[in-house]
Amino acid sequence: PDNLPTWYTLQPGAWVNYKTYTGPVYKTKGPFWSGVFDPTQVTISQVGMGTLIFESFEKGAFTYTIDGITATKQISRLPY
């Protein structure tokens, strides 16, 4: 909503079975990378849960709930 870049990570998840990985989603925000690094400006907070389900080696889906918003994104392997 504030139009600023934000990093989201799915960690420390766990494999439920051979094709499903699930875990908490964290949001990490901090200062612009080109300046002097100040670790006190970095914040990390859990904002939801996510699940990766692989249908095959080429495709799958990422389902998540972040800050109360639930969605599913189809994912596919990039060809070389």
HTML snippet that shows the backbone in 3Dmol.js (N, CA, C, O; Angstrom):
<script src="https://3Dmol.org/build/3Dmol-min.js"></script>
<div id="view" style="width:600px;height:400px;position:relative"></div>
<script>
const pdb = `
ATOM      1  N   PRO A   1       0.797  -1.215   0.000  1.00  0.00           N
ATOM      2  CA  PRO A   1       0.000   0.000   0.000  1.00  0.00           C
ATOM      3  C   PRO A   1       0.842   1.282   0.000  1.00  0.00           C
ATOM      4  O   PRO A   1       0.404   2.314  -0.510  1.00  0.00           O
ATOM      5  N   ASP A   2       2.065   1.214   0.580  1.00  0.00           N
ATOM      6  CA  ASP A   2       2.908   2.411   0.623  1.00  0.00           C
ATOM      7  C   ASP A   2       3.818   2.519  -0.597  1.00  0.00           C
ATOM      8  O   ASP A   2       4.630   3.439  -0.692  1.00  0.00           O
ATOM      9  N   ASN A   3       3.677   1.569  -1.539  1.00  0.00           N
ATOM     10  CA  ASN A   3       4.427   1.575  -2.799  1.00  0.00           C
ATOM     11  C   ASN A   3       5.934   1.440  -2.605  1.00  0.00           C
ATOM     12  O   ASN A   3       6.706   1.882  -3.457  1.00  0.00           O
ATOM     13  N   LEU A   4       6.362   0.839  -1.502  1.00  0.00           N
ATOM     14  CA  LEU A   4       7.775   0.610  -1.247  1.00  0.00           C
ATOM     15  C   LEU A   4       8.089  -0.873  -1.400  1.00  0.00           C
ATOM     16  O   LEU A   4       7.247  -1.718  -1.095  1.00  0.00           O
ATOM     17  N   PRO A   5       9.294  -1.199  -1.869  1.00  0.00           N
ATOM     18  CA  PRO A   5       9.642  -2.614  -2.021  1.00  0.00           C
ATOM     19  C   PRO A   5       9.692  -3.318  -0.666  1.00  0.00           C
ATOM     20  O   PRO A   5      10.163  -2.760   0.326  1.00  0.00           O
ATOM     21  N   THR A   6       9.202  -4.542  -0.649  1.00  0.00           N
ATOM     22  CA  THR A   6       9.171  -5.345   0.566  1.00  0.00           C
ATOM     23  C   THR A   6       9.540  -6.778   0.210  1.00  0.00           C
ATOM     24  O   THR A   6       9.093  -7.300  -0.810  1.00  0.00           O
ATOM     25  N   TRP A   7      10.355  -7.415   1.048  1.00  0.00           N
ATOM     26  CA  TRP A   7      10.739  -8.811   0.834  1.00  0.00           C
ATOM     27  C   TRP A   7       9.875  -9.716   1.695  1.00  0.00           C
ATOM     28  O   TRP A   7       9.675  -9.461   2.882  1.00  0.00           O
ATOM     29  N   TYR A   8       9.362 -10.783   1.076  1.00  0.00           N
ATOM     30  CA  TYR A   8       8.611 -11.805   1.797  1.00  0.00           C
ATOM     31  C   TYR A   8       9.366 -13.123   1.667  1.00  0.00           C
ATOM     32  O   TYR A   8       9.867 -13.455   0.592  1.00  0.00           O
ATOM     33  N   THR A   9       9.445 -13.866   2.759  1.00  0.00           N
ATOM     34  CA  THR A   9      10.103 -15.169   2.729  1.00  0.00           C
ATOM     35  C   THR A   9       9.214 -16.216   3.374  1.00  0.00           C
ATOM     36  O   THR A   9       8.451 -15.919   4.294  1.00  0.00           O
ATOM     37  N   LEU A  10       9.318 -17.431   2.888  1.00  0.00           N
ATOM     38  CA  LEU A  10       8.574 -18.572   3.412  1.00  0.00           C
ATOM     39  C   LEU A  10       9.577 -19.410   4.205  1.00  0.00           C
ATOM     40  O   LEU A  10      10.326 -20.200   3.631  1.00  0.00           O
ATOM     41  N   GLN A  11       9.586 -19.230   5.533  1.00  0.00           N
ATOM     42  CA  GLN A  11      10.581 -19.913   6.358  1.00  0.00           C
ATOM     43  C   GLN A  11      10.156 -19.915   7.815  1.00  0.00           C
ATOM     44  O   GLN A  11       9.360 -19.044   8.166  1.00  0.00           O
ATOM     45  N   PRO A  12      10.569 -20.738   8.644  1.00  0.00           N
ATOM     46  CA  PRO A  12      11.261 -21.994   8.379  1.00  0.00           C
ATOM     47  C   PRO A  12      10.232 -23.087   8.131  1.00  0.00           C
ATOM     48  O   PRO A  12       9.801 -23.752   9.073  1.00  0.00           O
ATOM     49  N   GLY A  13       9.849 -23.274   6.930  1.00  0.00           N
ATOM     50  CA  GLY A  13       8.801 -24.225   6.573  1.00  0.00           C
ATOM     51  C   GLY A  13       9.228 -25.668   6.739  1.00  0.00           C
ATOM     52  O   GLY A  13      10.330 -25.972   7.197  1.00  0.00           O
ATOM     53  N   ALA A  14       8.316 -26.548   6.351  1.00  0.00           N
ATOM     54  CA  ALA A  14       8.572 -27.984   6.446  1.00  0.00           C
ATOM     55  C   ALA A  14       7.855 -28.698   5.308  1.00  0.00           C
ATOM     56  O   ALA A  14       6.800 -28.266   4.845  1.00  0.00           O
ATOM     57  N   TRP A  15       8.448 -29.790   4.874  1.00  0.00           N
ATOM     58  CA  TRP A  15       7.816 -30.637   3.865  1.00  0.00           C
ATOM     59  C   TRP A  15       6.737 -31.481   4.547  1.00  0.00           C
ATOM     60  O   TRP A  15       7.020 -32.209   5.498  1.00  0.00           O
ATOM     61  N   VAL A  16       5.496 -31.378   4.053  1.00  0.00           N
ATOM     62  CA  VAL A  16       4.379 -32.172   4.561  1.00  0.00           C
ATOM     63  C   VAL A  16       4.417 -33.549   3.920  1.00  0.00           C
ATOM     64  O   VAL A  16       4.169 -34.562   4.574  1.00  0.00           O
ATOM     65  N   ASN A  17       4.730 -33.571   2.636  1.00  0.00           N
ATOM     66  CA  ASN A  17       4.946 -34.800   1.872  1.00  0.00           C
ATOM     67  C   ASN A  17       5.905 -34.446   0.737  1.00  0.00           C
ATOM     68  O   ASN A  17       6.474 -33.354   0.734  1.00  0.00           O
ATOM     69  N   TYR A  18       6.094 -35.347  -0.222  1.00  0.00           N
ATOM     70  CA  TYR A  18       7.100 -35.128  -1.263  1.00  0.00           C
ATOM     71  C   TYR A  18       6.791 -33.966  -2.207  1.00  0.00           C
ATOM     72  O   TYR A  18       7.673 -33.551  -2.959  1.00  0.00           O
ATOM     73  N   LYS A  19       5.577 -33.433  -2.192  1.00  0.00           N
ATOM     74  CA  LYS A  19       5.256 -32.341  -3.111  1.00  0.00           C
ATOM     75  C   LYS A  19       4.668 -31.094  -2.441  1.00  0.00           C
ATOM     76  O   LYS A  19       4.294 -30.152  -3.140  1.00  0.00           O
ATOM     77  N   THR A  20       4.578 -31.065  -1.110  1.00  0.00           N
ATOM     78  CA  THR A  20       3.961 -29.947  -0.408  1.00  0.00           C
ATOM     79  C   THR A  20       4.901 -29.388   0.653  1.00  0.00           C
ATOM     80  O   THR A  20       5.371 -30.112   1.530  1.00  0.00           O
ATOM     81  N   TYR A  21       5.166 -28.083   0.557  1.00  0.00           N
ATOM     82  CA  TYR A  21       6.009 -27.369   1.518  1.00  0.00           C
ATOM     83  C   TYR A  21       5.186 -26.232   2.102  1.00  0.00           C
ATOM     84  O   TYR A  21       4.575 -25.470   1.353  1.00  0.00           O
ATOM     85  N   THR A  22       5.158 -26.104   3.419  1.00  0.00           N
ATOM     86  CA  THR A  22       4.321 -25.086   4.037  1.00  0.00           C
ATOM     87  C   THR A  22       5.039 -24.455   5.236  1.00  0.00           C
ATOM     88  O   THR A  22       5.885 -25.086   5.868  1.00  0.00           O
ATOM     89  N   GLY A  23       4.689 -23.204   5.535  1.00  0.00           N
ATOM     90  CA  GLY A  23       5.305 -22.540   6.671  1.00  0.00           C
ATOM     91  C   GLY A  23       4.864 -21.098   6.791  1.00  0.00           C
ATOM     92  O   GLY A  23       4.057 -20.613   5.998  1.00  0.00           O
ATOM     93  N   PRO A  24       5.404 -20.411   7.795  1.00  0.00           N
ATOM     94  CA  PRO A  24       5.056 -19.005   8.010  1.00  0.00           C
ATOM     95  C   PRO A  24       5.708 -18.094   6.971  1.00  0.00           C
ATOM     96  O   PRO A  24       6.796 -18.381   6.471  1.00  0.00           O
ATOM     97  N   VAL A  25       5.033 -17.002   6.656  1.00  0.00           N
ATOM     98  CA  VAL A  25       5.557 -15.979   5.750  1.00  0.00           C
ATOM     99  C   VAL A  25       5.993 -14.786   6.602  1.00  0.00           C
ATOM    100  O   VAL A  25       5.246 -14.294   7.447  1.00  0.00           O
ATOM    101  N   TYR A  26       7.228 -14.335   6.351  1.00  0.00           N
ATOM    102  CA  TYR A  26       7.767 -13.183   7.063  1.00  0.00           C
ATOM    103  C   TYR A  26       7.980 -12.021   6.105  1.00  0.00           C
ATOM    104  O   TYR A  26       8.324 -12.217   4.940  1.00  0.00           O
ATOM    105  N   LYS A  27       7.770 -10.808   6.610  1.00  0.00           N
ATOM    106  CA  LYS A  27       8.024  -9.585   5.858  1.00  0.00           C
ATOM    107  C   LYS A  27       9.271  -8.938   6.441  1.00  0.00           C
ATOM    108  O   LYS A  27       9.382  -8.758   7.654  1.00  0.00           O
ATOM    109  N   THR A  28      10.210  -8.591   5.566  1.00  0.00           N
ATOM    110  CA  THR A  28      11.443  -7.932   5.990  1.00  0.00           C
ATOM    111  C   THR A  28      11.525  -6.580   5.307  1.00  0.00           C
ATOM    112  O   THR A  28      11.402  -6.487   4.085  1.00  0.00           O
ATOM    113  N   LYS A  29      11.732  -5.536   6.088  1.00  0.00           N
ATOM    114  CA  LYS A  29      11.872  -4.181   5.559  1.00  0.00           C
ATOM    115  C   LYS A  29      13.127  -3.564   6.163  1.00  0.00           C
ATOM    116  O   LYS A  29      13.513  -3.873   7.291  1.00  0.00           O
ATOM    117  N   GLY A  30      13.754  -2.683   5.387  1.00  0.00           N
ATOM    118  CA  GLY A  30      14.949  -2.030   5.897  1.00  0.00           C
ATOM    119  C   GLY A  30      15.368  -0.874   5.011  1.00  0.00           C
ATOM    120  O   GLY A  30      14.644  -0.485   4.094  1.00  0.00           O
ATOM    121  N   PRO A  31      16.539  -0.330   5.291  1.00  0.00           N
ATOM    122  CA  PRO A  31      17.011   0.830   4.549  1.00  0.00           C
ATOM    123  C   PRO A  31      17.428   0.473   3.125  1.00  0.00           C
ATOM    124  O   PRO A  31      17.682  -0.691   2.816  1.00  0.00           O
ATOM    125  N   PHE A  32      17.494   1.467   2.280  1.00  0.00           N
ATOM    126  CA  PHE A  32      17.947   1.309   0.905  1.00  0.00           C
ATOM    127  C   PHE A  32      19.352   0.739   0.907  1.00  0.00           C
ATOM    128  O   PHE A  32      20.180   1.140   1.725  1.00  0.00           O
ATOM    129  N   TRP A  33      19.633  -0.181   0.012  1.00  0.00           N
ATOM    130  CA  TRP A  33      20.875  -0.949   0.034  1.00  0.00           C
ATOM    131  C   TRP A  33      22.135  -0.171  -0.298  1.00  0.00           C
ATOM    132  O   TRP A  33      23.224  -0.642   0.032  1.00  0.00           O
ATOM    133  N   SER A  34      22.055   0.985  -0.925  1.00  0.00           N
ATOM    134  CA  SER A  34      23.278   1.661  -1.368  1.00  0.00           C
ATOM    135  C   SER A  34      23.900   2.563  -0.300  1.00  0.00           C
ATOM    136  O   SER A  34      25.013   3.056  -0.480  1.00  0.00           O
ATOM    137  N   GLY A  35      23.196   2.779   0.801  1.00  0.00           N
ATOM    138  CA  GLY A  35      23.737   3.643   1.854  1.00  0.00           C
ATOM    139  C   GLY A  35      24.507   2.847   2.894  1.00  0.00           C
ATOM    140  O   GLY A  35      24.777   1.660   2.714  1.00  0.00           O
ATOM    141  N   VAL A  36      24.848   3.499   3.958  1.00  0.00           N
ATOM    142  CA  VAL A  36      25.503   2.839   5.078  1.00  0.00           C
ATOM    143  C   VAL A  36      24.472   1.946   5.771  1.00  0.00           C
ATOM    144  O   VAL A  36      23.366   2.390   6.081  1.00  0.00           O
ATOM    145  N   PHE A  37      24.840   0.690   6.010  1.00  0.00           N
ATOM    146  CA  PHE A  37      23.896  -0.251   6.602  1.00  0.00           C
ATOM    147  C   PHE A  37      23.714   0.022   8.089  1.00  0.00           C
ATOM    148  O   PHE A  37      24.682   0.122   8.843  1.00  0.00           O
ATOM    149  N   ASP A  38      22.453   0.142   8.494  1.00  0.00           N
ATOM    150  CA  ASP A  38      22.108   0.333   9.900  1.00  0.00           C
ATOM    151  C   ASP A  38      21.147  -0.787  10.296  1.00  0.00           C
ATOM    152  O   ASP A  38      19.961  -0.716   9.974  1.00  0.00           O
ATOM    153  N   PRO A  39      21.637  -1.821  10.992  1.00  0.00           N
ATOM    154  CA  PRO A  39      20.784  -2.960  11.324  1.00  0.00           C
ATOM    155  C   PRO A  39      19.597  -2.607  12.211  1.00  0.00           C
ATOM    156  O   PRO A  39      18.637  -3.374  12.272  1.00  0.00           O
ATOM    157  N   THR A  40      19.634  -1.481  12.893  1.00  0.00           N
ATOM    158  CA  THR A  40      18.495  -1.101  13.735  1.00  0.00           C
ATOM    159  C   THR A  40      17.286  -0.687  12.901  1.00  0.00           C
ATOM    160  O   THR A  40      16.176  -0.602  13.428  1.00  0.00           O
ATOM    161  N   GLN A  41      17.485  -0.427  11.594  1.00  0.00           N
ATOM    162  CA  GLN A  41      16.377  -0.051  10.714  1.00  0.00           C
ATOM    163  C   GLN A  41      15.725  -1.255  10.041  1.00  0.00           C
ATOM    164  O   GLN A  41      14.755  -1.091   9.301  1.00  0.00           O
ATOM    165  N   VAL A  42      16.236  -2.456  10.283  1.00  0.00           N
ATOM    166  CA  VAL A  42      15.687  -3.674   9.689  1.00  0.00           C
ATOM    167  C   VAL A  42      14.620  -4.242  10.619  1.00  0.00           C
ATOM    168  O   VAL A  42      14.843  -4.412  11.817  1.00  0.00           O
ATOM    169  N   THR A  43      13.452  -4.534  10.038  1.00  0.00           N
ATOM    170  CA  THR A  43      12.376  -5.149  10.815  1.00  0.00           C
ATOM    171  C   THR A  43      11.936  -6.437  10.131  1.00  0.00           C
ATOM    172  O   THR A  43      11.879  -6.515   8.904  1.00  0.00           O
ATOM    173  N   ILE A  44      11.627  -7.437  10.934  1.00  0.00           N
ATOM    174  CA  ILE A  44      11.151  -8.723  10.436  1.00  0.00           C
ATOM    175  C   ILE A  44       9.918  -9.084  11.248  1.00  0.00           C
ATOM    176  O   ILE A  44       9.950  -9.069  12.478  1.00  0.00           O
ATOM    177  N   SER A  45       8.816  -9.413  10.549  1.00  0.00           N
ATOM    178  CA  SER A  45       7.600  -9.781  11.268  1.00  0.00           C
ATOM    179  C   SER A  45       6.829 -10.832  10.490  1.00  0.00           C
ATOM    180  O   SER A  45       6.783 -10.805   9.260  1.00  0.00           O
ATOM    181  N   GLN A  46       6.219 -11.768  11.230  1.00  0.00           N
ATOM    182  CA  GLN A  46       5.391 -12.777  10.580  1.00  0.00           C
ATOM    183  C   GLN A  46       4.089 -12.126  10.152  1.00  0.00           C
ATOM    184  O   GLN A  46       3.432 -11.444  10.938  1.00  0.00           O
ATOM    185  N   VAL A  47       3.715 -12.348   8.870  1.00  0.00           N
ATOM    186  CA  VAL A  47       2.512 -11.710   8.335  1.00  0.00           C
ATOM    187  C   VAL A  47       1.498 -12.701   7.786  1.00  0.00           C
ATOM    188  O   VAL A  47       0.437 -12.299   7.307  1.00  0.00           O
ATOM    189  N   GLY A  48       1.811 -14.000   7.850  1.00  0.00           N
ATOM    190  CA  GLY A  48       0.858 -14.976   7.338  1.00  0.00           C
ATOM    191  C   GLY A  48       1.452 -16.354   7.203  1.00  0.00           C
ATOM    192  O   GLY A  48       2.455 -16.690   7.834  1.00  0.00           O
ATOM    193  N   MET A  49       0.800 -17.160   6.350  1.00  0.00           N
ATOM    194  CA  MET A  49       1.221 -18.531   6.082  1.00  0.00           C
ATOM    195  C   MET A  49       1.217 -18.759   4.574  1.00  0.00           C
ATOM    196  O   MET A  49       0.466 -18.117   3.841  1.00  0.00           O
ATOM    197  N   GLY A  50       2.068 -19.684   4.120  1.00  0.00           N
ATOM    198  CA  GLY A  50       2.119 -20.002   2.705  1.00  0.00           C
ATOM    199  C   GLY A  50       2.341 -21.478   2.475  1.00  0.00           C
ATOM    200  O   GLY A  50       2.913 -22.168   3.319  1.00  0.00           O
ATOM    201  N   THR A  51       1.883 -21.968   1.319  1.00  0.00           N
ATOM    202  CA  THR A  51       2.048 -23.375   0.951  1.00  0.00           C
ATOM    203  C   THR A  51       2.406 -23.470  -0.517  1.00  0.00           C
ATOM    204  O   THR A  51       1.731 -22.900  -1.374  1.00  0.00           O
ATOM    205  N   LEU A  52       3.480 -24.200  -0.798  1.00  0.00           N
ATOM    206  CA  LEU A  52       3.859 -24.538  -2.171  1.00  0.00           C
ATOM    207  C   LEU A  52       3.436 -25.969  -2.440  1.00  0.00           C
ATOM    208  O   LEU A  52       3.770 -26.871  -1.673  1.00  0.00           O
ATOM    209  N   ILE A  53       2.701 -26.185  -3.527  1.00  0.00           N
ATOM    210  CA  ILE A  53       2.306 -27.531  -3.929  1.00  0.00           C
ATOM    211  C   ILE A  53       2.797 -27.744  -5.354  1.00  0.00           C
ATOM    212  O   ILE A  53       2.392 -27.031  -6.272  1.00  0.00           O
ATOM    213  N   PHE A  54       3.669 -28.723  -5.531  1.00  0.00           N
ATOM    214  CA  PHE A  54       4.240 -29.009  -6.842  1.00  0.00           C
ATOM    215  C   PHE A  54       3.434 -30.110  -7.517  1.00  0.00           C
ATOM    216  O   PHE A  54       3.339 -31.227  -7.009  1.00  0.00           O
ATOM    217  N   GLU A  55       2.850 -29.780  -8.680  1.00  0.00           N
ATOM    218  CA  GLU A  55       2.084 -30.755  -9.447  1.00  0.00           C
ATOM    219  C   GLU A  55       3.013 -31.669 -10.232  1.00  0.00           C
ATOM    220  O   GLU A  55       2.698 -32.836 -10.465  1.00  0.00           O
ATOM    221  N   SER A  56       4.155 -31.135 -10.636  1.00  0.00           N
ATOM    222  CA  SER A  56       5.145 -31.877 -11.416  1.00  0.00           C
ATOM    223  C   SER A  56       6.476 -31.155 -11.265  1.00  0.00           C
ATOM    224  O   SER A  56       6.588 -30.206 -10.489  1.00  0.00           O
ATOM    225  N   PHE A  57       7.486 -31.603 -12.006  1.00  0.00           N
ATOM    226  CA  PHE A  57       8.777 -30.911 -11.980  1.00  0.00           C
ATOM    227  C   PHE A  57       8.699 -29.557 -12.683  1.00  0.00           C
ATOM    228  O   PHE A  57       9.574 -28.714 -12.488  1.00  0.00           O
ATOM    229  N   GLU A  58       7.675 -29.339 -13.490  1.00  0.00           N
ATOM    230  CA  GLU A  58       7.562 -28.111 -14.268  1.00  0.00           C
ATOM    231  C   GLU A  58       6.595 -27.080 -13.709  1.00  0.00           C
ATOM    232  O   GLU A  58       6.725 -25.897 -14.022  1.00  0.00           O
ATOM    233  N   LYS A  59       5.624 -27.489 -12.889  1.00  0.00           N
ATOM    234  CA  LYS A  59       4.630 -26.518 -12.449  1.00  0.00           C
ATOM    235  C   LYS A  59       4.090 -26.826 -11.060  1.00  0.00           C
ATOM    236  O   LYS A  59       4.215 -27.937 -10.544  1.00  0.00           O
ATOM    237  N   GLY A  60       3.487 -25.798 -10.479  1.00  0.00           N
ATOM    238  CA  GLY A  60       2.903 -25.925  -9.152  1.00  0.00           C
ATOM    239  C   GLY A  60       2.086 -24.697  -8.827  1.00  0.00           C
ATOM    240  O   GLY A  60       1.712 -23.929  -9.713  1.00  0.00           O
ATOM    241  N   ALA A  61       1.811 -24.518  -7.540  1.00  0.00           N
ATOM    242  CA  ALA A  61       1.015 -23.370  -7.096  1.00  0.00           C
ATOM    243  C   ALA A  61       1.518 -22.916  -5.729  1.00  0.00           C
ATOM    244  O   ALA A  61       1.947 -23.723  -4.905  1.00  0.00           O
ATOM    245  N   PHE A  62       1.453 -21.618  -5.512  1.00  0.00           N
ATOM    246  CA  PHE A  62       1.790 -21.023  -4.227  1.00  0.00           C
ATOM    247  C   PHE A  62       0.518 -20.388  -3.683  1.00  0.00           C
ATOM    248  O   PHE A  62       0.008 -19.427  -4.259  1.00  0.00           O
ATOM    249  N   THR A  63       0.006 -20.916  -2.580  1.00  0.00           N
ATOM    250  CA  THR A  63      -1.188 -20.381  -1.927  1.00  0.00           C
ATOM    251  C   THR A  63      -0.737 -19.720  -0.628  1.00  0.00           C
ATOM    252  O   THR A  63       0.047 -20.287   0.133  1.00  0.00           O
ATOM    253  N   TYR A  64      -1.239 -18.521  -0.391  1.00  0.00           N
ATOM    254  CA  TYR A  64      -0.788 -17.791   0.784  1.00  0.00           C
ATOM    255  C   TYR A  64      -1.910 -16.929   1.353  1.00  0.00           C
ATOM    256  O   TYR A  64      -2.872 -16.574   0.671  1.00  0.00           O
ATOM    257  N   THR A  65      -1.741 -16.612   2.635  1.00  0.00           N
ATOM    258  CA  THR A  65      -2.530 -15.587   3.294  1.00  0.00           C
ATOM    259  C   THR A  65      -1.531 -14.630   3.924  1.00  0.00           C
ATOM    260  O   THR A  65      -0.777 -15.010   4.820  1.00  0.00           O
ATOM    261  N   ILE A  66      -1.527 -13.378   3.451  1.00  0.00           N
ATOM    262  CA  ILE A  66      -0.616 -12.350   3.953  1.00  0.00           C
ATOM    263  C   ILE A  66      -1.449 -11.139   4.338  1.00  0.00           C
ATOM    264  O   ILE A  66      -2.195 -10.598   3.522  1.00  0.00           O
ATOM    265  N   ASP A  67      -1.314 -10.727   5.572  1.00  0.00           N
ATOM    266  CA  ASP A  67      -2.071  -9.577   6.099  1.00  0.00           C
ATOM    267  C   ASP A  67      -3.565  -9.701   5.808  1.00  0.00           C
ATOM    268  O   ASP A  67      -4.223  -8.721   5.458  1.00  0.00           O
ATOM    269  N   GLY A  68      -4.094 -10.919   5.958  1.00  0.00           N
ATOM    270  CA  GLY A  68      -5.518 -11.164   5.779  1.00  0.00           C
ATOM    271  C   GLY A  68      -5.972 -11.348   4.342  1.00  0.00           C
ATOM    272  O   GLY A  68      -7.159 -11.571   4.104  1.00  0.00           O
ATOM    273  N   ILE A  69      -5.069 -11.263   3.379  1.00  0.00           N
ATOM    274  CA  ILE A  69      -5.418 -11.442   1.960  1.00  0.00           C
ATOM    275  C   ILE A  69      -4.965 -12.826   1.523  1.00  0.00           C
ATOM    276  O   ILE A  69      -3.794 -13.175   1.675  1.00  0.00           O
ATOM    277  N   THR A  70      -5.886 -13.616   0.980  1.00  0.00           N
ATOM    278  CA  THR A  70      -5.590 -14.963   0.522  1.00  0.00           C
ATOM    279  C   THR A  70      -5.600 -14.999  -0.999  1.00  0.00           C
ATOM    280  O   THR A  70      -6.488 -14.435  -1.638  1.00  0.00           O
ATOM    281  N   ALA A  71      -4.604 -15.666  -1.570  1.00  0.00           N
ATOM    282  CA  ALA A  71      -4.530 -15.788  -3.026  1.00  0.00           C
ATOM    283  C   ALA A  71      -3.729 -17.031  -3.381  1.00  0.00           C
ATOM    284  O   ALA A  71      -3.035 -17.608  -2.544  1.00  0.00           O
ATOM    285  N   THR A  72      -3.843 -17.427  -4.650  1.00  0.00           N
ATOM    286  CA  THR A  72      -3.057 -18.531  -5.199  1.00  0.00           C
ATOM    287  C   THR A  72      -2.420 -18.055  -6.481  1.00  0.00           C
ATOM    288  O   THR A  72      -3.085 -17.466  -7.333  1.00  0.00           O
ATOM    289  N   LYS A  73      -1.128 -18.310  -6.622  1.00  0.00           N
ATOM    290  CA  LYS A  73      -0.374 -17.962  -7.823  1.00  0.00           C
ATOM    291  C   LYS A  73       0.156 -19.244  -8.446  1.00  0.00           C
ATOM    292  O   LYS A  73       0.779 -20.064  -7.771  1.00  0.00           O
ATOM    293  N   GLN A  74      -0.097 -19.409  -9.736  1.00  0.00           N
ATOM    294  CA  GLN A  74       0.460 -20.538 -10.458  1.00  0.00           C
ATOM    295  C   GLN A  74       1.943 -20.256 -10.730  1.00  0.00           C
ATOM    296  O   GLN A  74       2.306 -19.134 -11.084  1.00  0.00           O
ATOM    297  N   ILE A  75       2.782 -21.252 -10.569  1.00  0.00           N
ATOM    298  CA  ILE A  75       4.207 -21.088 -10.813  1.00  0.00           C
ATOM    299  C   ILE A  75       4.678 -22.129 -11.817  1.00  0.00           C
ATOM    300  O   ILE A  75       4.102 -23.213 -11.906  1.00  0.00           O
ATOM    301  N   SER A  76       5.706 -21.812 -12.562  1.00  0.00           N
ATOM    302  CA  SER A  76       6.267 -22.771 -13.528  1.00  0.00           C
ATOM    303  C   SER A  76       7.772 -22.587 -13.622  1.00  0.00           C
ATOM    304  O   SER A  76       8.303 -21.500 -13.392  1.00  0.00           O
ATOM    305  N   ARG A  77       8.433 -23.659 -13.960  1.00  0.00           N
ATOM    306  CA  ARG A  77       9.870 -23.639 -14.109  1.00  0.00           C
ATOM    307  C   ARG A  77      10.238 -22.830 -15.338  1.00  0.00           C
ATOM    308  O   ARG A  77       9.591 -22.936 -16.380  1.00  0.00           O
ATOM    309  N   LEU A  78      11.285 -22.017 -15.211  1.00  0.00           N
ATOM    310  CA  LEU A  78      11.758 -21.252 -16.347  1.00  0.00           C
ATOM    311  C   LEU A  78      12.596 -22.138 -17.257  1.00  0.00           C
ATOM    312  O   LEU A  78      13.501 -22.822 -16.780  1.00  0.00           O
ATOM    313  N   PRO A  79      12.316 -22.142 -18.548  1.00  0.00           N
ATOM    314  CA  PRO A  79      13.138 -22.963 -19.455  1.00  0.00           C
ATOM    315  C   PRO A  79      14.519 -22.319 -19.644  1.00  0.00           C
ATOM    316  O   PRO A  79      14.655 -21.096 -19.619  1.00  0.00           O
ATOM    317  N   TYR A  80      15.514 -23.148 -19.829  1.00  0.00           N
ATOM    318  CA  TYR A  80      16.869 -22.647 -20.080  1.00  0.00           C
ATOM    319  C   TYR A  80      17.088 -22.451 -21.549  1.00  0.00           C
ATOM    320  O   TYR A  80      18.170 -22.034 -21.961  1.00  0.00           O
TER     321      TYR A  80
END
`;
const viewer = $3Dmol.createViewer("view");
viewer.addModel(pdb, "pdb");
viewer.setStyle({}, {cartoon: {color: "spectrum"}});
viewer.zoomTo();
viewer.render();
</script>
